[in-house]
Amino acid sequence: MTVKIGDTLPSATFMTFGPDGPRPITSDELFKGKTVALFALPGAFTPTCSAKHVPGFKAHAAEIKAKGVDTIACLSVNDVFVMKAWGADQGVGDDILMLADGNGDFTKAVGLEMDGSKFGMGLRSQRYSVIVKDGVVSELNVEQGGEFKVSSAEYLLAQL
């Protein structure tokens, strides 16, 4: 079942990279009592993700946070080391929290996985953005295959 507006997100544990190395972060730590703009994409270092998706959220981070967003998070079915390297490559600094859903557990739980096997990528996340308020989905923007429109930072910013 795919998550929808009004749903509470399932419990999950992601990995992120902190000052002391890889560390888990639970969905409660991420979402409880906060407004989070989360965007998910098929893979780190992939063309649209690196040329448009992350740069858009980086460019609009101050505007998004000025609208009451506590955290902007980027999620991908990649390992924490890849997400750290990609965040450094993209210069996200403290503007975007890079989240690794290494086994795709959260992605499967929200029903937004895609099969990238024909590209040698295996299970990945669909491209989407979501506004989460205290763990509840208030906006959900899922792209159609191969598109980049409704999950952009600009589209999400207009929803805030």
SEDREN-347219 format. One line per field, with one value per residue: x, y, z of N, C-alpha, C, CB in turn; residue number from 1. Coordinates in Angstrom, 1 decimal. Atoms other than C-alpha are relative to their C-alpha. Glycine has a CB too. Layout:
residues N
nxx: X;...
nyy: Y;...
nzz: Z;...
caxx: X;...
cayy: Y;...
cazz: Z;...
cxx: X;...
cyy: Y;...
czz: Z;...
cbxx: X;...
cbyy: Y;...
cbzz: Z;...
drenfi: NUM;...
//
This chain:
residues 160
nxx: 0.8;-0.7;0.4;0.8;0.2;0.8;-0.6;-1.2;-1.1;-0.4;-1.3;-1.2;-1.4;-0.9;-1.4;-0.5;-1.4;-0.2;-1.4;-0.8;0.2;1.3;0.9;1.4;1.0;1.3;1.0;0.5;-1.0;0.1;1.3;0.9;0.1;-0.7;0.4;-1.1;0.1;-0.8;0.1;-0.6;-0.4;-0.5;-1.4;-1.1;-0.9;0.7;0.1;1.1;-0.1;-1.2;0.0;1.2;0.7;-0.8;-0.4;1.2;0.3;-1.1;0.2;1.2;0.1;0.4;1.4;0.8;-0.1;0.7;1.4;0.3;-0.6;-1.1;-1.1;0.1;-0.7;-0.1;0.0;-0.2;-0.3;-1.4;-0.6;-0.3;-1.2;0.3;0.8;-0.9;-0.8;0.8;0.2;-1.2;-0.2;1.1;-0.2;1.3;-0.3;1.1;1.3;0.8;-0.4;-0.1;0.5;-0.1;1.0;-0.8;0.7;1.3;1.1;0.9;0.6;1.0;1.0;0.9;0.5;-0.5;-1.2;0.0;-0.9;-1.0;-0.9;-0.3;-1.1;-1.0;0.1;0.8;1.1;-0.3;1.1;0.6;-0.3;1.2;-0.3;1.0;-0.1;0.4;0.2;0.1;0.1;1.1;-0.1;0.9;-0.1;-0.8;-0.1;-0.7;-0.2;0.2;-1.2;-0.8;0.3;-0.5;0.8;0.7;-0.9;-1.0;0.0;0.9;1.4;0.2;0.0;1.3;0.9;-0.2
nyy: -1.2;-1.2;-1.0;-1.0;-1.2;0.4;1.2;-0.1;0.8;1.1;-0.1;0.4;-0.4;-0.4;-0.2;-1.3;-0.1;-1.0;-0.3;1.2;1.1;0.4;0.2;0.1;-1.0;0.6;-0.8;-0.8;-1.1;-0.8;-0.6;-0.3;-1.4;-0.8;-0.1;0.5;0.1;1.1;0.4;1.3;0.1;1.3;0.4;-1.0;-0.2;0.3;-1.3;-0.9;-0.1;-0.9;-1.2;-0.8;0.2;-0.5;-1.4;-0.9;0.0;-0.8;-1.4;-0.5;0.5;-1.1;-0.3;1.1;0.0;-1.2;0.3;0.8;1.3;0.2;0.8;0.5;1.3;0.7;1.4;0.8;1.4;0.1;0.1;-1.3;-0.5;-0.7;-1.2;-1.0;-0.4;-0.8;-1.3;-0.8;-0.4;-0.9;-1.1;-0.2;-0.5;0.3;-0.3;1.2;1.3;1.2;1.2;1.2;1.1;1.0;1.2;-0.4;0.4;-1.1;-0.2;1.1;-0.2;-1.0;0.4;-0.8;0.6;0.3;1.0;-0.6;1.2;-0.1;-0.9;0.5;-0.7;0.8;-0.7;-1.4;-0.9;-0.9;-1.4;-0.7;-0.9;0.1;-0.8;0.8;-0.8;0.9;1.4;0.2;-0.6;-1.1;-0.1;1.1;-0.3;1.1;-0.1;1.1;0.6;-0.8;-1.5;-0.9;-1.1;-0.2;0.3;-1.1;-1.0;-1.0;0.5;0.2;-1.3;-0.5;0.7;-0.4
nzz: 0.0;0.0;-1.0;0.5;-0.9;-1.3;-0.6;-0.8;0.6;-0.8;-0.7;0.8;-0.4;1.1;-0.4;0.5;-0.4;-1.0;-0.2;-0.4;0.9;0.3;-1.2;0.3;-0.4;0.1;0.5;-1.1;-0.1;1.2;0.2;-1.2;-0.4;1.0;1.4;0.8;1.5;0.4;1.4;0.2;1.4;0.3;-0.3;-0.1;1.2;1.3;0.8;-0.5;-1.5;-0.3;0.8;-0.2;-1.2;-1.2;0.1;-0.2;-1.5;-0.6;0.4;-0.6;-1.4;-0.9;0.2;-0.6;-1.5;-0.4;0.1;-1.2;0.1;-0.9;0.6;1.4;0.1;1.3;-0.2;1.1;-0.3;0.2;-1.4;-0.7;0.5;1.2;-0.3;-0.5;1.1;0.9;-0.7;0.1;1.4;0.3;-0.8;-0.7;-1.3;-1.0;0.6;0.3;-0.7;1.0;-0.7;0.6;-0.2;0.6;0.4;0.5;-1.0;-0.1;1.4;0.2;-1.0;0.5;1.3;1.1;0.6;1.4;0.4;0.9;0.4;1.4;0.0;-0.9;-1.3;-1.0;-0.6;-0.2;-0.3;1.0;-0.2;-0.6;-1.1;-1.0;-1.2;-1.1;-1.2;-1.2;0.4;0.8;1.3;0.3;1.5;0.6;1.4;0.6;1.4;1.0;0.4;0.8;-0.1;-1.1;0.0;-1.3;-1.1;0.0;-1.1;0.3;-0.1;-1.4;-0.6;0.3;-0.8;-1.4
caxx: 0.0;1.3;1.3;-1.1;-1.9;-3.2;-1.2;1.3;4.6;5.8;8.6;12.0;15.7;17.8;21.5;23.2;26.8;27.6;30.8;31.8;30.9;27.8;24.8;21.3;18.4;14.9;11.8;10.7;13.9;13.4;9.7;8.2;7.1;8.7;7.9;10.1;10.5;11.7;12.6;13.5;15.2;16.5;20.2;23.1;25.3;22.7;22.1;18.7;19.3;22.7;22.0;18.5;17.0;19.6;20.8;17.2;16.7;20.1;19.3;15.9;16.8;16.6;13.2;11.9;13.1;11.6;8.2;8.4;10.3;12.6;14.6;15.1;16.1;17.2;16.5;17.9;18.3;22.1;24.5;25.5;29.0;27.7;25.2;28.0;30.2;27.3;26.4;30.0;30.1;26.8;28.0;24.8;26.5;23.9;21.1;20.1;20.2;21.4;19.5;20.5;17.7;20.3;18.1;15.1;13.0;11.4;10.9;9.1;7.1;5.7;5.1;7.3;9.9;10.8;12.6;15.8;17.1;17.0;19.6;21.6;20.4;18.1;15.4;15.4;13.1;10.7;11.3;9.0;8.8;6.7;5.9;5.6;4.1;4.7;5.0;1.9;1.9;0.5;1.6;2.9;4.2;5.2;6.7;5.6;8.3;11.2;9.7;11.0;8.3;6.2;9.1;11.1;12.0;10.1;6.9;7.2;8.0;4.7;2.9;4.2
cayy: 0.0;3.4;6.1;8.9;12.4;12.0;8.8;8.5;7.4;4.0;3.6;3.3;3.6;5.5;6.0;9.4;10.5;12.5;14.0;10.6;8.6;6.7;6.8;5.7;8.1;6.9;8.2;9.5;11.6;12.9;13.6;13.8;17.4;18.7;19.8;18.0;18.4;15.1;14.3;10.9;9.9;6.8;7.1;9.2;10.6;9.8;12.5;14.1;13.6;15.4;18.0;19.1;17.5;18.1;21.4;22.8;21.9;23.4;26.6;27.0;25.7;29.1;29.8;26.4;26.7;30.3;28.7;26.7;23.6;22.3;19.8;19.2;15.6;13.7;10.0;7.4;3.6;3.9;3.2;5.9;6.2;7.0;9.5;11.2;11.4;12.7;15.3;16.5;16.5;18.5;20.9;20.4;21.3;21.6;22.6;19.1;15.9;13.0;9.9;6.4;3.8;1.2;-1.8;0.1;-0.8;2.6;2.9;-0.5;0.4;3.5;1.7;3.9;1.5;0.9;-1.8;-0.4;-3.9;-3.1;-0.4;-2.6;-0.7;-3.2;-1.9;1.9;4.7;6.4;10.1;12.1;14.8;14.9;17.4;15.7;17.4;15.5;12.2;12.8;13.3;16.7;16.8;14.0;14.6;11.4;11.6;9.6;7.4;9.5;12.9;15.7;18.1;17.6;16.5;19.7;22.2;24.8;22.7;21.8;25.4;26.5;24.0;25.5
cazz: 0.0;-0.9;1.8;1.3;2.7;6.3;6.9;9.8;8.5;9.7;12.2;10.6;11.3;8.8;8.8;8.5;9.0;12.1;13.4;14.9;11.9;10.8;13.2;13.2;13.3;14.0;12.4;15.8;16.1;12.6;12.6;16.1;16.9;13.7;10.2;7.7;3.9;2.7;-0.8;-2.1;-5.3;-7.1;-6.5;-5.4;-8.2;-10.8;-13.5;-12.5;-8.8;-8.9;-11.6;-10.5;-7.4;-4.7;-6.1;-6.1;-2.4;-1.6;-3.5;-1.8;1.7;3.4;1.8;2.8;6.4;6.5;5.8;9.1;8.0;10.7;8.6;4.9;4.3;1.2;1.2;-1.1;-1.1;-0.9;2.0;4.5;3.0;-0.4;1.0;2.9;-0.2;-2.3;0.3;0.3;-3.5;-3.6;-0.9;1.2;4.5;7.3;4.8;3.9;6.1;3.9;4.9;3.9;3.6;2.8;2.6;1.4;4.5;4.8;1.0;0.9;4.1;2.4;-0.9;-3.0;-4.2;-7.8;-9.6;-11.2;-12.1;-15.8;-15.1;-12.7;-9.7;-8.0;-5.6;-5.4;-4.3;-6.6;-7.0;-4.6;-2.1;1.1;3.8;7.1;10.2;13.5;11.6;9.5;5.7;4.8;1.1;-1.1;-4.6;-6.5;-9.9;-12.9;-14.3;-15.7;-14.8;-12.6;-11.9;-8.7;-6.5;-7.1;-4.4;-6.2;-6.3;-2.6;-1.6;-3.2;-1.0;2.3
cxx: 0.9;-0.5;-0.7;-0.1;-0.9;0.6;1.2;1.0;0.4;1.3;1.1;1.2;0.8;1.4;0.4;1.5;0.2;1.5;0.9;-0.2;-1.5;-0.8;-1.4;-0.8;-1.4;-1.0;-0.6;0.9;-0.1;-1.3;-0.8;0.1;0.6;-0.7;1.2;-0.4;0.9;-0.1;0.8;0.3;0.7;1.4;0.9;0.9;-0.6;-0.4;-1.1;0.2;1.1;-0.1;-1.2;-0.6;0.7;0.3;-1.3;-0.3;1.1;-0.2;-1.2;-0.1;-0.4;-1.5;-0.9;-0.1;-0.8;-1.5;-0.4;0.5;1.2;1.2;-0.4;0.9;-0.1;0.2;0.3;0.4;1.5;0.6;0.5;1.3;-0.2;-0.8;0.9;0.8;-0.8;-0.4;1.1;0.1;-1.0;0.1;-1.2;0.2;-1.1;-1.4;-0.8;0.6;0.0;-0.3;0.2;-1.1;0.6;-0.6;-1.4;-1.2;-1.0;-0.7;-1.1;-1.2;-1.0;-0.5;0.5;1.3;-0.2;1.1;0.9;0.9;0.4;1.2;1.1;0.0;-0.8;-1.2;0.5;-1.3;-0.5;0.4;-1.3;0.5;-1.3;0.2;-0.6;-0.1;-0.2;-0.3;-1.2;0.2;-1.0;0.0;0.9;0.0;0.9;0.1;-0.5;1.3;0.8;-0.2;0.7;-0.8;-0.5;0.8;1.0;-0.1;-1.0;-1.5;-0.4;-0.1;-1.4;-1.1;0.1;-0.7
cyy: 1.2;1.0;1.1;1.2;-0.4;-1.2;0.4;-0.9;-1.1;0.3;-0.6;0.5;0.3;0.1;1.4;0.0;1.2;0.3;-1.2;-1.2;-0.4;-0.2;-0.2;1.2;-0.6;1.0;0.9;1.2;1.0;0.8;0.5;1.5;1.0;0.1;-0.3;0.0;-1.1;-0.2;-1.2;-0.1;-1.4;-0.3;1.2;0.0;-0.3;1.4;1.0;0.4;1.0;1.3;0.9;-0.1;0.6;1.5;1.0;0.1;0.8;1.5;0.7;-0.3;1.1;0.4;-1.0;0.1;1.3;-0.2;-0.9;-1.4;-0.1;-0.7;-0.2;-1.2;-0.6;-1.5;-0.8;-1.4;-0.2;-0.2;1.4;0.6;0.7;1.3;1.1;0.6;0.9;1.3;0.9;0.5;1.1;1.3;0.3;0.6;-0.4;0.3;-1.2;-1.2;-1.1;-1.3;-1.3;-1.0;-1.2;-1.3;0.2;-0.3;1.0;0.2;-1.1;0.2;1.0;-0.3;0.8;-0.5;-0.2;-1.0;0.6;-1.1;0.2;1.0;-0.4;0.7;-0.7;0.9;1.4;0.7;0.6;1.4;0.7;1.0;0.0;1.1;-0.8;0.9;-1.0;-1.4;-0.3;0.6;1.1;0.3;-1.1;0.2;-1.1;0.2;-1.2;-0.4;1.0;1.5;0.6;1.3;0.3;-0.2;1.1;0.9;1.1;-0.4;-0.1;1.4;0.7;-0.6;0.4;1.3
czz: 0.0;1.0;-0.7;1.0;1.1;0.7;1.0;-0.6;0.9;0.7;-0.8;0.7;-1.3;0.5;-0.6;0.5;0.9;0.2;0.5;-0.9;-0.2;1.3;-0.4;0.4;-0.2;-0.6;1.1;0.2;-1.2;-0.1;1.2;0.4;-1.0;-1.3;-0.9;-1.5;-0.4;-1.5;-0.2;-1.5;-0.2;0.4;0.1;-1.2;-1.3;-0.6;0.6;1.4;0.3;-0.7;0.4;1.4;1.2;-0.1;0.2;1.5;0.7;-0.3;0.8;1.5;0.9;-0.1;0.6;1.5;0.5;0.1;1.2;0.0;0.9;-0.6;-1.5;-0.1;-1.4;0.3;-1.3;0.5;-0.4;1.4;0.5;-0.5;-1.3;0.2;0.6;-1.1;-0.9;0.6;-0.1;-1.4;-0.4;0.9;0.9;1.4;1.0;-0.6;-0.2;0.8;-1.0;0.7;-0.9;0.4;-0.7;-0.5;-0.6;0.9;0.0;-1.4;-0.3;0.9;-0.5;-1.4;-1.1;-0.6;-1.5;-0.3;-1.0;-0.6;-1.5;-0.3;0.9;1.3;1.1;0.5;0.3;0.4;-1.2;0.4;0.6;1.0;0.9;1.1;1.1;1.2;1.1;-0.4;-1.0;-1.4;-0.3;-1.5;-0.5;-1.5;-0.6;-1.5;-0.8;-0.5;-0.9;0.1;1.2;0.0;1.4;1.2;0.2;1.3;-0.2;0.2;1.5;0.7;-0.2;0.9;1.5;0.3
cbxx: -1.0;0.0;1.3;-1.4;-0.6;-1.4;0.5;-0.4;1.3;0.2;-0.1;-0.2;0.7;-0.5;1.0;-0.8;0.9;-0.6;0.1;-0.5;0.7;-0.1;0.2;-0.6;0.2;-0.5;-1.2;-0.1;1.5;0.1;-0.9;0.4;0.6;1.5;-0.7;0.5;0.3;-0.4;0.5;-0.9;1.0;-0.2;0.5;0.9;1.2;-1.3;-0.3;-1.4;0.3;1.3;0.0;-1.0;-0.3;1.3;0.5;-1.2;-0.1;1.4;-0.3;-1.2;1.4;0.9;-0.3;0.5;1.4;0.4;-0.4;-1.4;0.4;-0.4;0.1;0.5;-0.6;1.2;-1.3;1.2;-0.9;0.6;1.2;0.1;1.1;-0.8;-1.1;0.9;0.6;-1.3;-0.4;1.2;-0.3;-1.3;0.4;-0.8;0.1;0.2;0.3;0.0;-0.9;1.4;-1.4;1.4;-1.5;1.1;-0.2;-0.2;0.6;0.7;1.2;0.6;0.5;0.7;-1.5;0.2;0.3;0.2;-0.7;0.8;-0.7;-1.1;-0.5;1.4;-0.7;0.8;-0.5;0.6;0.3;-1.6;0.5;-0.9;0.2;-0.2;-0.8;1.0;-1.1;-1.1;-0.2;-1.3;-0.1;0.3;0.6;-0.7;0.7;-0.8;1.5;-1.0;-0.2;-0.1;-1.5;1.6;-1.2;-1.2;0.6;0.0;1.4;0.2;-0.2;1.1;1.1;-0.4;0.1;1.5
cbyy: 0.0;0.6;0.6;-0.5;1.2;-0.2;-1.0;-0.4;0.9;-1.3;-0.8;0.5;-1.0;1.3;-1.1;1.2;0.1;-0.3;1.1;-0.4;-1.3;-1.4;1.3;-1.3;1.4;-0.5;-0.8;-0.8;-0.6;-0.9;-1.0;-0.8;0.1;-0.5;1.4;-1.4;1.4;-1.4;1.2;-1.2;1.1;-0.3;-0.9;-0.3;-0.9;-0.8;-0.2;-0.5;-1.3;-0.7;-0.3;-0.4;-1.5;-0.8;0.3;-0.7;-1.4;-0.5;0.1;-0.5;-0.5;1.3;0.2;-1.3;0.1;1.1;-0.6;0.0;-0.4;-0.8;-1.3;1.1;-1.0;0.6;-0.5;0.5;-1.1;1.3;-1.0;-0.3;-1.1;-1.0;-0.3;-0.7;-1.2;-0.8;-0.3;-0.8;-1.2;-0.6;1.2;-1.2;1.5;0.9;0.7;-0.3;-0.2;0.0;0.1;-0.6;0.4;-0.4;-1.0;-0.7;-0.3;1.3;-0.1;-1.4;0.3;1.4;0.0;1.4;-1.4;1.4;-1.3;1.0;-1.3;0.3;1.4;0.2;1.4;-0.4;-0.7;0.7;1.0;-0.1;0.7;-1.1;1.5;-1.4;1.4;-1.2;1.0;0.5;-0.8;0.5;-1.2;1.2;1.4;-1.4;1.4;-1.4;0.3;0.5;-1.3;-0.5;0.2;0.2;-0.1;-0.8;-1.3;0.8;0.5;0.5;-1.3;-0.8;0.9;-0.1;-1.5;0.2
cbzz: 1.2;-1.4;0.6;-0.5;-0.8;-0.4;-1.0;1.5;-0.2;-0.9;1.4;-1.4;0.9;-0.7;-0.6;0.6;-1.3;1.3;1.1;1.4;0.4;-0.8;0.9;0.7;-0.8;1.4;-0.6;1.3;0.0;-1.2;-0.8;1.2;1.3;-0.2;-0.4;0.4;-0.7;0.8;-1.0;0.5;-0.4;-1.4;-0.9;1.3;0.2;0.2;-1.4;-0.4;0.7;-0.5;-1.4;-1.0;0.2;0.2;-1.4;-0.7;0.6;-0.6;-1.5;-0.7;0.4;-0.3;-1.5;-0.5;0.4;-0.9;-1.3;0.2;-1.5;1.2;0.7;-1.1;1.0;-0.9;0.6;-0.9;-0.7;-0.7;-0.1;1.5;-0.1;-0.9;1.0;1.1;-0.7;-0.3;1.4;0.4;-0.9;0.2;-0.8;0.1;0.0;1.2;-1.3;-1.5;1.2;-0.7;0.4;0.2;-0.6;0.9;1.2;-1.4;1.3;0.4;-1.0;0.3;1.3;0.0;0.0;0.6;0.6;-0.9;-0.5;0.7;0.2;-0.9;0.4;-0.6;-0.2;1.1;1.3;-1.2;1.1;-0.1;-1.3;0.6;-0.4;0.6;-0.2;0.3;-0.2;0.9;1.2;0.6;-1.1;0.8;-0.4;0.3;-0.2;0.3;-0.3;-1.1;-0.8;-1.4;0.0;-0.1;-0.9;0.0;-0.1;-1.2;0.3;-1.4;-0.7;0.6;-0.6;-1.5;-0.1;0.3
drenfi: 1;2;3;4;5;6;7;8;9;10;11;12;13;14;15;16;17;18;19;20;21;22;23;24;25;26;27;28;29;30;31;32;33;34;35;36;37;38;39;40;41;42;43;44;45;46;47;48;49;50;51;52;53;54;55;56;57;58;59;60;61;62;63;64;65;66;67;68;69;70;71;72;73;74;75;76;77;78;79;80;81;82;83;84;85;86;87;88;89;90;91;92;93;94;95;96;97;98;99;100;101;102;103;104;105;106;107;108;109;110;111;112;113;114;115;116;117;118;119;120;121;122;123;124;125;126;127;128;129;130;131;132;133;134;135;136;137;138;139;140;141;142;143;144;145;146;147;148;149;150;151;152;153;154;155;156;157;158;159;160
//
